[in-house]
């Protein structure tokens, strides 16, 4: 029996052999392979089996959410990497004016660190992103969802075999552990980490180049120009989707006081339950234990969470609403990320106050991640966009269904959302296959164009 360091080394070596075997694949071969990998996962039969096992094993989220991620994210990421403008082999760009030609090269072996909240689509997305760049990948699943990961990887390996590609292009740590994950991050060529804060910090501390994610705590403004019914419906859909496993789910709503009561009515009509002050206290005690979010409430239904708190809510309730006035970790934990269908409501008077609340809330939890607004006032939209220290901002959209890309917007489809230096990440954007290639810049000589001092400094010199 190999120790974990030697075991991971054996996986890396197998992956390297497989990667070298496809290093000279053509663009057509690469694109055919990634398309086949997605099809064999999302077609009838495998997709339903994966979604159900993900629920049974993780005990998080709901079937519709798991199946929906397979249908939308896997297909969407694939769609975004196909076409003549999505080249990952050979010459990918020419600039005749500057005499520059860019040539794509593989990175090598990607180390894919995965969370237990999204075990169904994440291994597929990470794998096709890697192979698009002619890389191999070794996956490190969360121990809680290793069976789901094994099922998905097994399906993809059969596809690789069917298309004459090495099965070791996609490998997985069969008995995952923290030690094995850390070894993978040390030994691979590039880390693609999706998971909790400690795991992402470990990725950045591994000594290997890494793309990681930041904490979510999406905060959304609802102003006086919003279509209240539409906004409530979109927020409900986001909250109910996989029981808010997504770090992009709305956690706090900052609502203009003039429309507050009407908006709460619209939210109730969409299945929201507003807790009383006494119920809020019970809910807080159930959701936080010794100052930490209770893992027993993560990605659970509103009914399960209410039951743990000793609160009775309607059987058709889809999410819980909590009114709050303050922000911070001690007295106001509801202002932070909750990873559950529980959303916090704040009031505001002036729009500048709303913007300040968004910045304070996301500064407490969710630095650099995301915010949003339901408004038809373009000045309000741009004021928030200019001020907020976030990497993505959705306008009149359901956050959880939009931040990582959707058919209804132009955001790059991804399962890994960088939060910029605000959130301790190198990238302030959605990680795609383009981040998993190396690029050689080929430079030809051009006719020199040396600017005069007048061209460079004219205005300054005349002052």
Secondary structure, DSSP 8 states (H G I E B T S, - for coil): ---HHHHHHHHHHHHHHHHHHTTT--HHHHHHHHHHHHHHHHSTTHHHHHHHHHHHHH--S-HHHHHHHIIIIIHHHHHHT-STT---SEEEEEETTTTEEEEEEE--EEEEE--STTTTTHHHHHHHHHHHTT-EEEEE--GGGHHHHHHHHHHHHHHHHHTT--GGGEEE-SS--HHHHHHHHHHSSEEEE-S-HHHHHHHHTSSS-EE------EEEEE-TTS-HHHHHHHHHHHHHGGGG-STTSEEEEEEETTTHHHHHHHHHHTTEEE--HHHHHHHHHHHEETTEE-GGGTT--HHHHHHHHT----TT--EEEEE----BTTTBGGGS--SSSEEEEEEESSHHHHHHHHHHHHHHS-TEEEEEEE-S-HHHHHHHHHH--EEEEEESS-GGGTTT--TTS-S---S-B--TGGGT-S-SSB--GGGGEEEEEEE---------HHHHHHHHHH-
